[in-house]
Amino acid sequence: MSVIENSNEHAQPRHNWTKSEVQALFELPFNDLMFQAQTVHRQHFNPNEVQVSTLLSIKTGACPEDCKYCSQSSRYKTDLEKERLMEVDKVLEAAQAAKAQGSTRFCMGAAWRNPKARDMPYVLDMVKGVKALGLETCMTLGMLDEDQAAQLGDAGLDYYNHNLDTSEEHYNQIITTRSYQDRLDTLSNVRTAGMKVCSGGILGLGEQAKDRTSMLVQLANLNPQPESVPINKLVKIEGTPLSDVDDLDEFDFIRNIAVARIIMPKSHVRLSAGRNEMNEQMQAMCFLAGANSIFFGCKLLTTQNPETNKDILLFNKLGINTETIANDIDEAQELHAIKTAVVDQENSDVFYNAAT
Ligand code: SF4
C-alpha cells in the first residue's frame, strides 16, 4: 500500500487508522517503507534538521509505581541513587547549560505516581524560570488531574510527556499500578489545559509485533496527534523484571520509526532511550526513517559533556543541523559556534569516534 500515491498531495494526519492498514505498512519491503517514510518526512520537515532537547531528572528514584522496565521503581533492587526534588536554582543552572550546548527544549522528569500539592509550587517555579531563559519547557511528572494540568499550562509549560508505553493489550504485563485509561485521561487533561502532548512508547518489552502496531494506531488516532512521539528502545536494567527479556531486532525498531513517521506526518518523532546503545549507522537509519528529535545527554549537564559532543560529531558527519526555535537568530549563531568548535577538536583524543 502507499500513502503517497499522489506525490502532489502532502500526507495529512488521520485519526481513523486501522490495525490492518498499519500492519500493511509494517509488512512493506524495507526499502519501500523507508522511501515512503522519507517522502512523507520531506513534506513537512527539513530532512536535515533534528530538534534537540535535554532531559534532567529533577527527582530520582523511590517511585511507588511498578513499571517493569524502570530502575526508579522502589519495588526493584537496582544501583540507582535516589535523590529528592532538586532545588529550583540548580534546575535553572542545568537549563542554562543545556541552552549553551544547543538544546532548544528542556525536559524535567520526576519519578512520581503524580505530583503532590506540596510539590506544585516548586515545579511551577521551575517552569517559569526555564521559560524565562528562552527555552521551550517540557515536564514528565506522572499522572495529572485537571487542576494540576491547568496550573502547569498557566505557568507556561509547553509540553507534557506521558507515554502510553506499549499496547493496551500488553499493558498489564508491564504495569499494574495504573491503567491504560489513566494514561489516556492524563493526556486528555494536558490537551484541555492547552499544552502540547509528548507521548510514545518503549519497544522491546517482550511485546509482539501486533502490540507495536496497536500502540502506534492508538497514538495516531489521538486527535490531535501528539506533537512529539518518543520511540524508546528498552535499556535493560539489572534488577528489574525485564532485565533479560529478548532483544528487539534493530530492523523492527527502524520500521517502527518509519511507520510512526508515515502515520503521524506532522509530529516530531524522537529517537529516545536506547540511543546510547545504537551505533552511528543505526542512528543514521533512524533519521532516514523520519526520526527528527533527540535528547542531548540524560544527566545534569556540566560545561563538558562528551556525550553531547559525540552527537554533534555525528550530526556533522550526516550534515544535520539542530532545529532552532523559530526566528531565534542568536541561538542559531551560538549553535554554529559550538559546532565549529567541535569540528576543530574532532581529531583530539578526548573524542570517541564510534565509527572506528
Ligand atoms: S512511573 Fe515513571 S518513574 Fe515511576 S516506575 Fe514508572 S516509569 Fe519509573
Boltz pocket constraint, residues with backbone or C-beta under 6 A from the ligand:
constraints:
  - pocket:
      binder: B
      contacts: [[A, 63], [A, 64], [A, 65], [A, 66], [A, 67], [A, 70], [A, 71], [A, 72], [A, 73], [A, 110], [A, 111], [A, 112], [A, 113], [A, 142]]
      max_distance: 6.0
